[in-house]
Amino acid sequence: METRHPGSLAEVALPVKAGWRLLFVPSRARELAVALGGSIMVPPLVASPLLLAALVAAVIWGNSFFWGSFWVLLALTVVAVIVLAVAMVFVTVSLTVRWVEFRPLGTPAQVVIARFLRSSTMAMADLQRVVVIERLSLGQRQSIKVVLHTGSGTVECEPATSAPLSRVDAQALTGWLTEQLGQVQVAVERQTEVKRDFLRPDEWWPRSHTAELWRVPVGEVDGIAAQRGVEIYRYTPRAAAMYSPGTTVTVYDPGRAYDVAEELRAERAAGQAADSTAGPGPAEDDATDPR
């Protein structure tokens, strides 16, 4: 599994004239382009099979019914693109938080929350706590967000997909927020959400992959799975159901299987450490025996 390099906190925690700024969206234009790009591409991709079938039918048979169906589908696709683009831009502009500032330096008394077109200011006394939430899947960072809990509700601040904050270590970010807000008695918490609901059987692991991750022979996988409480699922693939009805495939829950891999790795490391600190063996004792 690929591991992304951690980002630097200095890229997202910026000293400004008024105070400290925590940057979530470096570029408004880039964020809008991403939102528009997704909204423009999704409807044509979904509708392309129907459009292609209608076009082929219209070309082959050439009557007005098939051509009319093709133009109706094309018009509906264009409408879907426009509606989705407007919705995505509206959501991005109205909900996305670009940055949060704690003003002034030293002992902040205000929190400024900047969105795309406007910003709002609240007193530090209205900020009850800050929570850094990190979502993980099989040990890999999926997303991170900062939630501001105020007296009137919550403000969720998520970095853009390519923003440096999406790669910053959660512990480092929590420490920086604690340093900034500790003097004004605002609690900062860190929470971890681990994905456990993997789609069965598509996202579950086959025996060979599980054995490779656990670093054991394939024949030992079932025994370890039963001993360590790893859920298994046996099914007959569609192709095998037609040509080889008796063929079954066994897959393993990746959430628990990953935990077991970490357990086995820790146990092996502990065993190696114990062996390295063990006393000299009998051969060494005999060699140093003066008799």
C-alpha positions in Angstrom: 0.0 0.0 0.0 1.3 3.4 -0.9 2.1 5.8 1.9 1.9 9.5 1.2 4.6 11.7 2.6 3.5 13.9 5.5 3.0 17.6 4.8 4.7 20.4 6.6 2.8 22.2 9.3 4.6 25.4 8.2 2.7 25.3 4.9 -0.7 25.5 6.6 -0.2 27.4 9.9 0.7 30.8 8.6 1.6 33.9 10.7 -0.3 36.9 9.3 -0.5 40.5 10.4 -3.6 40.0 12.5 -2.7 36.6 14.0 -2.3 33.0 13.0 -4.1 31.5 9.9 -4.9 27.8 9.4 -5.2 27.3 5.6 -7.6 24.7 4.2 -8.1 25.8 0.6 -4.9 27.4 -1.0 -6.6 28.3 -4.3 -10.3 29.3 -4.8 -9.9 29.0 -8.6 -8.5 25.4 -8.3 -11.3 24.3 -5.9 -14.0 25.7 -8.2 -12.3 24.0 -11.2 -12.4 20.7 -9.4 -16.0 21.1 -8.5 -17.0 22.1 -12.1 -14.8 19.3 -13.6 -16.5 16.6 -11.6 -20.0 18.0 -12.4 -19.3 18.2 -16.1 -17.8 14.8 -16.4 -20.2 12.6 -14.3 -23.5 13.0 -16.3 -21.9 12.2 -19.7 -20.1 9.2 -18.3 -23.4 7.9 -16.8 -25.4 8.6 -19.9 -22.9 7.6 -22.5 -24.1 3.9 -22.9 -27.7 5.1 -23.5 -26.6 7.8 -25.9 -24.4 5.4 -27.8 -27.2 2.8 -28.1 -29.7 5.5 -29.2 -27.3 6.9 -31.8 -26.5 3.5 -33.2 -30.2 2.7 -33.4 -30.9 6.0 -35.1 -28.2 5.5 -37.7 -29.2 1.9 -38.5 -32.9 2.4 -38.7 -33.0 6.1 -39.5 -36.6 6.8 -38.5 -37.7 9.8 -36.6 -38.5 7.9 -33.4 -34.9 6.8 -32.8 -33.5 10.2 -33.7 -36.0 11.8 -31.4 -35.0 9.5 -28.6 -31.3 10.3 -29.1 -31.9 14.1 -29.1 -34.1 13.8 -25.9 -31.4 11.8 -24.1 -28.7 14.3 -25.2 -30.9 17.3 -24.0 -31.4 15.6 -20.6 -27.7 15.0 -20.3 -27.0 18.7 -21.0 -29.6 19.7 -18.4 -28.1 17.3 -15.9 -24.7 18.8 -16.4 -26.0 22.4 -15.9 -28.0 21.4 -12.8 -25.1 19.5 -11.2 -22.6 22.2 -12.0 -24.8 24.9 -10.4 -25.4 22.7 -7.4 -21.7 21.9 -7.0 -20.6 25.6 -7.3 -23.3 26.6 -4.8 -22.2 24.0 -2.2 -18.5 24.8 -2.7 -19.0 28.6 -2.4 -21.5 28.5 0.5 -20.0 25.7 2.7 -16.3 25.4 2.0 -14.1 27.0 4.6 -10.9 28.6 3.1 -9.1 29.4 6.2 -9.5 30.1 10.0 -7.7 32.8 11.8 -7.0 33.2 15.5 -6.6 37.0 16.3 -4.5 38.6 17.7 -1.1 36.9 18.2 -0.3 35.6 21.6 -3.7 35.5 23.3 -6.3 35.3 20.6 -9.7 36.9 21.4 -11.4 36.4 18.1 -11.9 33.6 15.5 -12.4 34.6 11.9 -13.9 32.0 9.5 -13.4 32.8 5.8 -15.5 31.1 3.2 -15.3 31.8 -0.6 -17.3 35.0 -0.7 -17.6 36.2 2.9 -16.1 35.8 6.3 -17.5 35.8 9.8 -16.0 36.8 13.2 -16.9 35.4 16.6 -15.5 36.0 20.0 -13.2 33.4 21.4 -15.5 32.9 24.3 -18.1 31.4 21.9 -15.6 28.7 20.8 -16.2 25.7 23.1 -13.8 23.1 21.8 -12.0 22.1 18.6 -11.8 18.5 17.4 -9.3 17.1 14.8 -10.9 14.1 13.1 -8.7 11.7 11.1 -10.2 9.0 9.0 -8.1 5.9 8.4 -8.6 2.9 6.2 -6.1 0.0 6.7 -3.6 2.3 8.3 -3.7 4.9 5.5 -5.0 8.4 5.9 -8.2 8.9 3.9 -9.2 12.4 5.1 -8.8 14.9 7.9 -11.0 17.7 9.1 -11.2 20.3 11.9 -14.5 20.8 13.6 -15.2 24.0 15.5 -17.8 23.5 18.2 -19.5 26.8 19.1 -22.4 27.9 21.2 -24.6 28.0 18.0 -23.5 24.8 16.3 -20.5 23.3 14.6 -18.3 24.5 11.7 -16.6 21.7 9.7 -13.4 22.6 8.0 -12.0 20.2 5.4 -9.0 20.7 3.3 -9.1 20.6 -0.5 -8.0 17.3 -2.0 -4.6 18.5 -3.0 -4.1 21.0 -0.1 -1.0 20.6 2.1 -3.3 20.3 5.2 -4.6 17.0 3.9 -1.2 15.5 4.4 -0.3 17.1 7.8 0.2 14.7 10.7 -2.9 14.8 12.9 -0.9 14.8 16.1 1.2 17.7 15.0 -1.9 19.7 14.0 -3.6 18.9 17.3 -0.4 20.1 19.1 -0.4 23.3 17.2 -4.0 24.1 17.9 -3.5 23.2 21.6 -0.6 25.7 21.7 -2.7 28.4 20.2 -5.9 27.9 22.1 -4.6 26.5 25.4 -4.0 30.0 26.8 -7.7 30.9 26.3 -9.0 27.7 27.8 -10.3 26.1 24.6 -10.1 22.3 24.7 -8.6 20.6 21.6 -9.3 16.9 21.0 -8.1 14.4 18.5 -10.4 11.6 17.2 -9.7 8.8 14.9 -12.4 7.1 12.7 -11.3 3.8 11.3 -13.2 2.4 8.3 -14.6 -1.1 9.0 -17.4 -1.5 6.5 -15.7 -3.0 3.5 -17.9 -4.1 0.7 -18.1 -7.9 0.6 -16.7 -9.7 -1.3 -15.3 -7.0 -3.7 -13.1 -5.3 -1.1 -12.3 -8.3 1.0 -8.9 -10.0 0.7 -8.2 -13.3 -1.0 -6.2 -16.0 0.8 -3.0 -15.3 -1.1 -3.0 -11.6 -0.3 -3.8 -12.3 3.4 -1.0 -14.8 3.6 1.5 -12.3 2.1 0.4 -9.6 4.5 0.7 -11.9 7.5 4.0 -13.4 6.2 2.8 -16.9 6.7 2.2 -19.9 4.3 -1.1 -19.9 2.5 -2.1 -23.1 4.3 -1.9 -21.4 7.7 -4.2 -18.5 6.9 -7.5 -20.3 7.9 -6.1 -21.4 11.2 -4.8 -18.0 12.1 -8.1 -16.4 11.0 -10.1 -18.8 13.2 -7.8 -18.2 16.2 -7.7 -14.4 15.9 -11.4 -13.8 15.0 -11.0 -12.8 11.4 -14.4 -13.1 9.6 -14.3 -15.1 6.4 -16.8 -15.3 3.5 -17.0 -18.1 0.9 -18.8 -17.6 -2.3 -19.0 -18.9 -5.9 -17.9 -16.3 -8.5 -20.3 -15.7 -11.4 -18.0 -17.2 -14.0 -17.4 -20.3 -11.9 -21.1 -20.7 -11.2 -21.7 -21.2 -14.9 -18.7 -23.4 -15.8 -17.6 -24.9 -12.4 -20.5 -24.8 -10.0 -18.4 -26.5 -7.2 -15.7 -23.8 -7.2 -15.7 -21.5 -4.2 -13.5 -18.6 -3.2 -12.6 -17.6 0.4 -12.0 -14.0 1.3 -11.2 -12.3 4.6 -12.4 -9.2 6.3 -9.6 -6.6 5.6 -10.3 -4.5 8.7 -9.6 -7.3 11.2 -7.0 -8.9 8.9 -5.0 -5.7 8.9 -5.2 -5.6 12.8 -3.9 -9.2 12.9 -1.0 -8.2 10.6 0.0 -5.5 13.0 -0.3 -7.9 16.0 1.9 -10.5 14.3 4.4 -7.9 13.3 4.6 -6.7 17.0 4.9 -10.2 18.3 7.7 -11.0 15.9 9.5 -7.8 16.8 9.1 -8.6 20.5 10.5 -12.2 19.9 13.5 -10.9 18.1 14.2 -8.3 20.8 13.9 -11.1 23.5 16.4 -13.3 21.5 18.9 -10.5 21.1 18.9 -9.8 24.9 19.1 -13.4 25.9 22.2 -14.5 27.8 25.1 -16.4 26.1 24.3 -20.0 25.0 25.9 -23.2 26.3 28.6 -23.1 23.7 29.8 -19.7 24.9 29.6 -20.8 28.6 31.8 -23.8 27.8 34.3 -21.7 26.0 34.8 -19.4 29.0 34.7 -22.2 31.6 38.1 -22.3 33.3 37.9 -26.0 34.2 
